Amino acid sequence: MVLADIFKRWWILRGKQALLCTGTDEHGMKIQQAAAKASSDPKPFCDKGADTFKDLASRLELTNDHFVRTTDQDHRDAVQFAWTRLEERGYIYTGKHEGWYSISDETFYPQSAVHLIVDPPTGRKIMVSMETGTEVNWQSEYNYHFKLSEFREPLLEFYRENPQWIVPQTRMEQVVKAVTEGLQDLSISRPAERLAWGIPVPNDDTQTIYVWLDALTNYITKAGFPWAPGKDSEQGWPADVHIIGKDITRFHCIYWPALLMALGISLPKNIVAHAHWTLGNKKMSKSTGNVVDPFFALDRFGVDVMRFYLAYDGGLAQDADYSNYHIIEKYRKALQGGLGNLASRVVRGKGWNLRLIVEQCTSGSMPLHTRNEHKLQKEFLDGLPRVVQQSMEKELDIRAGLRAIMNLVYETNRYISEMQPWKLVAKPYKASDSREEPSPELATTVYLTAETLRKVGILLQPFMPNKAAQLLDTLGVDQERRTFDWVEKVDDSYGTSKVEVGRGVEGVLFGPLQSDF
C-alpha cells in the first residue's frame, strides 16, 4: 500500500495525472471458513475487515482514488461480463478437475508441486505446497475451465518483447521458466455446494466463479470496464504498474495477462513483485502470533517515519526483517542525525542571513567559490534528479530512489562539517546586519547546503509528505515551487522561513524519541 502511494505521489510530483486503487479481496473458501469460525455471515465479516484496511489506509495517509471491494455491485457486474466475453470467445469449457487444493492459497496444485511433510506442532503427516508451504487436500469436482494452455506462446512472445515487464529481474526469469515448461488449463469455478461465498457463474447458479478470476478483475473495474469500443484508455487503462507480493506472481504474471489477452484488453505496463517482511527472520503468521500491529507502530513512530522505514529498508528482491531497533536506528542516524541535523545547521545558523545568501548566489552578484569541495558538492547536487528519476521510473525501485536522496544528505553533512562555515563568520549575525555581505566561501557553502535541503525536500514529498512539507516551509519555499520541475530550476525566492524555527528541540524536524525500545 505504501509503495503504491509513493509511486502515485511521485507521478503527481512530476506533473502527471495519477490514479491509485487499493482494496480488499473478499470472496473464496478461506473467507467463507473464517466467517463461519467467527460465527458470522460472510458479508458482515468482510465489512469489518474492509473497515480495518480503510482505517489503515487513512492512517498511512494513502491518496487512493478508489477502495475496491470485490463484494461491490459494480465489481460483480464487471466479473460476470468478463466471464460472458470469455465464454463467447470460446475460452471456457466444462470438465472434471482433480488436484491438490490449498484453501489458504485458493488454488489447485499438480502432484509435482506438492509433497508430504510432518507438521511440527501436531506431528500429523500432511501434504503441502512446495511453493508456499500451505496444506493441500485432494479434491475432485466438475467445473469450468479456462484454456490457459493456448496462451503459452503468446505469453512467451510478450515476455520476449518486454524483458523488464516484471521487477525485479529474478521474478521475471522465474515466470518465463514456469511458462516455458508448459501450462495446464485453469479451473475457474467451484461447485456452489462447496463454495457459496462468491460471484455465481452467469446462467449457472450451481457454480461459483474462481476467486482469483474474480479478484484480478478489480484492476479494470475502477478503470470503467466494460468499456465502449475504443474508450478503455479514458479512465487510465492500461495501468502503469501493479504492486504485488512475490508470492502471487503466478496469478498476476501468468493467469492475469492470459485472461486479458483472451478478453482483448491491453496488459499492464509493469508489475513490481516485492519481497516480504519477516519478523525475527521468520515468516509473519497470524496463526503463530509472529506479526506486527501496524496501528501500534504508527502510534509510536508516526506516519512519516514508518513510511520512510518501509521504503528505505523494504526488500525488492530479498526479504527484509522488521525490527523496532532498525526503525530507531534509521530515525536517529538518517532522519534526526542526518536530515534534521542538516536543516538545523542551515536554518538556525547564527552567522548568516539565508535569504540574503540565496539572493546573492542566484542573481550572480556573489559567484560560487571555485574550491574543489564546492565543485564536487554541486556535481552531486546537480546529478540527484536524474539518479532518482532513473530509480523511480525506469528501474521501479523505490528503495534505490530514496537511498539516493539520503546519500546526498549524508554527503552534504560531511561537506558542511569539512567546510565549517560557522568559522568563516566575522561576527554573529543580527537583524541590523541583514544586508552585510558574507564571504564568497561562506555564501557558497551555505547556499549549496540550502539547495541540497530544498531539492531533497521536494523529492522526499512522495515518501514523507508531512516532514517534507515542514522542511520546505522552514526553508521558505513557496507552495507552487515544490514540483519536480523546480528541482532542476533555480529558485531565487526562498530563504525566509514560513514557520517558527524555534530553539532546542522545539521546531526541529525530528525530535527525541520517547523510548529506545
N, C-alpha and C positions, 0 to 999 in steps of 0.2 A: 504493500500500500504506500509506504513512504517513498520507495524508489519510483513508483509510477507518478506520484505527486511531484517529485523533484524533476522528472522529465517534463511534466506538463508546465511547471513553473519556468523551467529553462526555456521552453519554446515561447512562452509569453514574454520572457525577458528578451528574447531575440526578435520580438515584434510580430510573432505569428499568432494565428488563432489556434487554440488547442482545446481539445475536449478530453476529459478523463472519466472513465467508467470504472466503478468497482461494484461489489455487491455480494450476495450470498447464494450459494447453490443449495437448494432446499429439498430436492426430491431424492428418491432412492431408498434401497433397503436399509442402509446404515441409519438414515434419519427415521425411517419407519420403526426400526427396532429401538432406537434411542428414545423416541417419543413414548413407545409402549412401556419401556423400562421406567420412564419418569411418570407413568400413569397419566399421560396427556394425549390428546388428539394431536396429529402431526402439525396442523396449521398453527395453533397457539404455541406449540413448542418452537416452531420456526420463527414465529413473531418475536418471541423472547430472544432468540439468537440473533435475529436481524437487528433488533434494537441495541443489543450489545455491540455489534460491529458498527452500527451507525454512530453510537456514542464514542467508540474508539476512533473512528474516522474524524469525528469532530474534535476530539481531544488532541489528535495529531495534526489538526489544522489542515486536513486534506481539502483540496479545492475541487473535489469531484463534481462533475456536472450531473451525473446520474448515479443512483444507487439501484442496481438491478437486483430484483428478487425473482428467482425462477418460478415463483408462485404467482407473479403478476399476470394479469389477463393479457396484456399486450405481448408478453413473452410467450405465453401459452399459444396465442394465435400465431406468432412467428414460427414456433416449433412445428405446429401442425401444418402450416403452409409449406415449410421446408420438406416435411415428410411427404406431403402430397406431390410436390415437384419431383422429388427423388423417385417416387413411385411412377409418376407419369413418364419419366425419362428412362425407366427400365432398370434402375439400380437396386431395387428391392425385390426380394423373393422370400418365400416361406420354406421352412425346412426344420429338421430335427437338429438340435445343438447339444453337444456334450462337452464337458470340460470341468476344470477346477475353478470354482468361482470364489473370489475374495469379496466379502461384503465391505470390508474396510476400503479396498481399492475400487470397488464397484466395477469389476472386470473379470472376464474369463481368462485363464491361463492354460496353455497347452501342457501336455505331460512333460515336455522338455524344459519347461520353465518353473517346475516345482520340485521339491524334494522333501524327504522325511527327516524330521528332527525330533529331539526330545525337549519338550518345553521345560526350562529350568525351574520355574516356580511350582509347577504341578507334577512334573515327571511324566506327563502324557506324551505319547507319540503322536505327532500331528504333521500334516502336510502343509508346507508354507511356500509362498512365492519366493524364488531366488532373488528377484528384483527388489522386493520391498520387505520381505520377512514376515508378511501378514499371513494369517491362517487361511487356508482354502478348503473348500468342500466340493466333492464330486456332485455335479448336477446334470441332469438330462431333461431337456424340455423342447417343446415345439414352439418356434417363434420366427420372427422376421430377421432377414439378413441383408446387409449392405455389401455390394460387390467390391469390396476393398481390393481384392486381388487384381482387378482390372487397372488399378492405379499405380502399380509398381513402376512401370516405365515412365508414365507422366511425372510421378514424384521424383524419380531419379534424374530426369531431364531438368526439372525445376531446380533441384539441388545443384546440378552442374552449372546451371545458368546463374545461380545465386549462392555461391560458395560461402558467403558470410551471412546467410539468412538467419542462422541461429548463433547466438553469442552465449557462452564462449565457444571457441572452435572445437574443443573436445566433445561438446554435446552435439555439434553438427556432425562430427565424424561418427559418433555412436548411432545417430539416427540414420545416416546414409548406410552404415553397415547393416542395421536391422532391416531396412527396406531391401537392400541388395540380396539378403539371404532369403527373401520371399515374404509375401503377405497372404494371410488367410482371410476369407470373407468374415465380416464382423457381425456378431449378433447384436441387433439394435432394438430388441424389445424383450420384455419378460412377461410371463403369464400373469395376468391380473390377480389370480388366486394366490400367487406368491408375493407379488409387488403391487399393492393397490395405490401406494402413495407416489403419484407421478402423473404425467400427462397421457391420457389414453391415445392409442393409435387411432387415427381418423377412420371412422366406419368399422371399427373393431374394438369394442369395449372389453374383449377378453384379453387384450394385450396392452401393456404399458410401455411407452417409449423409453428406450435405454437412457439412463441418467446422463451419460456423457454426451450423447447427441443433443439432449435437452440443454445441458449446461453450456456446451460450446456455442450454441446458437445465441447466447446472451450477447456475444460480441457484436452481432449485427442487429439485435433487437433495437437498441437505442440509436443505431445509425439509420433507423427508419424502415428496416426490412419488414415486409416485402415492398420493394420499390417499383415505381412505374419505370418502364424501359428507359435506360439512359440517365436515371436520376440517382443512382447509387452513391455518387461522389458528393452530392449536395449536402449530406449530413455527416461527412467525414470519412466514409469508407473509400478505400481500404485503410485500416488502422496503420499508423506508422510503426507502432510497436506493441506487442503483448508482453507483459511482465509475468512470468510464471516461476514456480519452484522446479527444481531439477527432476523431481520425482514424477512429474506429469508431462514430460516431453513427448512420450509416445502418443498421448491423446492430442496434444496441441500441434505436434510437428509431423505426425503421420495421419491420424484419423481426421483432424480438422482440415488440413489442406486438401485431402482427398474428398471430403464432403463438399468443400467449397468448389472444387473442380467439377464435381458431379452436378452441383447447383448452377454452374456457370457464373460464379462470383469470384472477383479478384481476391487474391490471397493477401494477408497482412504483409507489410514490407519487411518487418523484422520480428524476431522473438528473442527475448532475453530470458534465459533459463538460469536463474541464480542458484547458488548453493544454499545450504541450510545453516541455521543457527543450532549449535549444540549447547548443552549445559553440563559443565564438568566433563567435557569431551565425550558426552553420551547424548544419544538422540533424545530430543524432548518428547515426552509422552505423558498425557494426562493420566493414563492407567497406572503409571509408576510414580506419579507426582513430581516428575522431573520437568517442571515447567516454570515459566516466568510470568508474573502478573503484570501486563503492560500498563494497567492503570496505576498500580503502585509505583512502577518505575517512573511514570510521567509525574506523579505527585512529588516524588523525591527529587528528581533531577531537572524537571521542566521539559517542555516540548522541544525547544531548540537544541538542548543538549542531547536529548535522545535521538532526534533526527540526525544530528551530527555524528553521533556514535554509530548508529545503524549504517549510515552511508560510508563512514570512514573505515570501519572495521569489517563490515559485512562482506562475505566472500562471494565472488562471481564464479570462479572455477572450483575453489576449495571451501569446505565448511569453515565457519568461524565459531569460536567458543564465547558464549555470552558470560560476562563477569562484571559484577559491581566494581571490583578492583580495577578492571580495564576502563570502565566508564570514568571513575575518579581520576585515574592516571591521565586519560585523554583530557579531562576537564582541566586538571592542574597544569599539564605541560603544553597542550595545544591551545586551549581556549584562554584560560586565566593567565598562564605564563607566556603564551605566545601572542595571540591576537589581542587580548585585553591589555597586556603589558605594553605592547607596541602602541596601541591607541593612547594610553595614558601618557607615554613618553612624549608624544607629539602634541596632543591637545592640552595637556597640563604643563607643558614646558614653560618655565618661568623666565626663560631668557629670550623669547622671541614672540613676535606678533604673526600668527599663522596666516591671517588674512593678507597682511602686507607682503609676506613672502610669496604667497600664491599669485598675487597681483604682479609682483616684480618678475617672477620666473616665467609667467605665461605671457607677459607683454613684451619681453625681450630687453627690458631695462636692466635686468640682472641675468646675464648669460650664465648658464650652468658651468660650474667649475669643471675643469678637464682632468682632474686627478683620476687615475686608473680605477680606483674603487667606485667612483661615481659612474664611470662609463659602464662598468660591469653591472652595477645595480640597475641602470637604465636599460641595459640589454635584457636582463631578467624580466624587468617590468614590461617592456615592450613585447616580449615574446609570450607572456602569460595568456592573453586572449586566444591566440592560435592553438596553444597547447590544450587549454581547457575545452575549446570548441572541438578539437580533434577527438578528445576523450569522450565528450558527451554526444557528438553527432555521428562520428564515423565508427568509433570503437564501441559506443553504447556502454561505456564503463564509467559509471558514476563515481566509484571509489577513486579511480585514477584521476578524474577531473577534480575532485575535492582535495586529493593529496597534492596535486599540482598547485592549487591555490595555497594550501597550508605550507608547502615547501618554500614558497616565496615569502610567507610570513616569517618562517624560521630564518631564512637568509637575510631578511631585512632587519630582524632583531640583531643578528650578528653584525650587519653593516653599520647600524646606528651605534652599537656598542663599540665598534672599532673606531668610528669617526668621532664619537664623543662630542656632539655639538654643544652640550652644556658647558664644555671647557673653552669654547670659542666665543662665549658671551662676554662682552666687555663689562656689563653691569646688569643686574636683574631687571627684567622688563617691567615697566609701569605704564599705566594708561597714558600718562603725559608724554611717554616716549613713542607713541603709536606710529609715528612716521619716520622714526630713526632707522636708517638702513642697516641691515645686518651685513656681515662679511659675505663674499661670494661662497666660501666653503660652508659656512653655517647655513646660508639660504639654500644651497644645493642639497645638503644633507637632509634638512627638514622638509624641503619640497618633495624630494624623491621618496622619502618615507611617508609623507602625507598622501602622495599619489598612489603608493602601494596600498595604503589603507582605503583610499577612495575606490580603486579598481577592485580590490579584494571585497570590499563591502558590496559593490554591485554584483559581483559574481557569486557571492555567498547567499544572495536572496532566495534562490530556489532551495537551498539546503537549510538555512536558519533564517526564516523570514523576519522574525521579531528582532533578533540580535543584529542582523544586517541592517535593518531599518534604524535601530538605535545607534549603530556605528555611523551610518550616513547622516543621521540627524546631528550627532556630535560633531562631525566634520563640517556640517552646514551645507550639505549637498542638496540642491533643490530637487523636489519630487520628480519633475519632468526630465531630470538629467540622471536618472537611475536605470536606464535601459542599456542593453548590451552595446549599442552604438556609442554610448558615452565612455565605454571602456577604451575605445580607440580614438576618442576625440579629446581635445584639450578643453578642460573645464576651468574657466578663469573666475568663476563666481563663488566658489566655496571658501571656507576658512573661518567663518563666523558661526559658532555653534548655535543650533536651534534649540538646544536644551541646556539645563544647568549641568556643568561638568562635575561639580561637587568637589569634596575633599575626602581623603582617606578612601574607605570602601564605598562611600556614598557616590552614586552616579557612575561607578565603574561598569564595564561591560559584563564582567564575570566576578561576582563577589565570592567570599569564602564559603565553602561548603559547611553545612551544619554537622556533618558526620563523616568519618573516614571509613565507615563500614557499610 
